[in-house]
Amino acid sequence: MKKLNRVAMLFATAAMATAAGAQSIDNWRNGTSELVWKNGTNELCWRDATWTPATAAQGCDGAIVPKAAMPAPAPAPAPAPAAAAPAPAPAPAPRPAPAPAATKVTYAADAFFDFDKAVLKPEGRAKLDDLAGKVQGINLEVVIAVGHTDATGAAAYNQALSVKRAEAVKAYLVSKGIESNRIYTEGKGLTQPVADNATREGRAKNRRVEVEVVGTRKN
């Protein structure tokens, strides 16, 4: 009987020594070091002779069980791309330049000139003063002065007289500040009557000077 107890003690001592040598902590484990030996209610862990709190198995005798590592936070979503700046509104199309307008004024030659003459009378100069003032208020392109006569006398003579009267109108307008190269003159003589040359009234209407002004109004 004493022999059997001695063998049992040797076996237990050997088992304890084997278990202690196989583990790195000071609570007893099974032979594969996978499980810590506990009492029957799994409340207490068995300790060996060198146990200290620092060498306690995880989860035994107050030893802290390491918490599972928290998963790394998901990366923040990339910021939404900044909205593209709206394209600038197209510039308004420039207004088209106003088309030149023409104004024709017809003056009775008898108010401008004495009979068979090409020298302006005071009444004629006054009318041209008014015209020159209006021209200053526009972007002038051209002034066209055309002289006309009645059918009295030779055609060649009337042609030359009509040219002289148109030139007299031009000279006066130039003296009022209108550029000479913007004034065009022409004589039509007796070729373009507007009334009957058989009557005195008709002949008076045919003796005339037509002045046409072409330009646009200033802004």
Secondary structure, DSSP 8 states (H G I E B T S, - for coil): -HHHHHHHHHHHHHHHHHHHHH-SSSB-B-TTSSSB-B-TTS--B-B-TT--GGG--TTSTT--------------------------------------EEEEEEEEHHHHB-TT--SB-HHHHHHHHHHHHHHTTEEEEEEEEEEE--SSS-HHHHHHHHHHHHHHHHHHHHHTT--GGGEEEEE-TTSS-SS-TTSHHHHHHHSEEEEEEEEEE--
